[in-house]
Amino acid sequence: MGEDTCFANRIGWRIVYMKTLDVVALVLLIVGGLNWLLVGLFKYDLVAAIFGGADSGISRLVYVIVGLCALYCIKFIAGVSDRERA
């Protein structure tokens, strides 16, 4: 029984971790999308304004992280297409 409990704990921990990662990725993707909205409407790059220009290392890191979040969130497309079939 102890082995089953340990396995369940590992599975439960993985689910919590993945849900947290999903939420963080979605939040960062939304922040990136809002930044692009500002760029498109007002020619104002909020990330660049906060972190010292679009060419600063921190701004570039934020852009890369948001891009990686976008790639990660591609996995949600399957869930959306599954819901449409139901």
Secondary structure, 3 states (H helix, E strand, C coil): CHHHHHHHHHHHHHHHHHHHHHHHHHHHHHHHHHHHHHHHHHCCCHHHHHHCCCCCHHHHHHHHHHHHHHHHHHHHHHHHHHHHHC
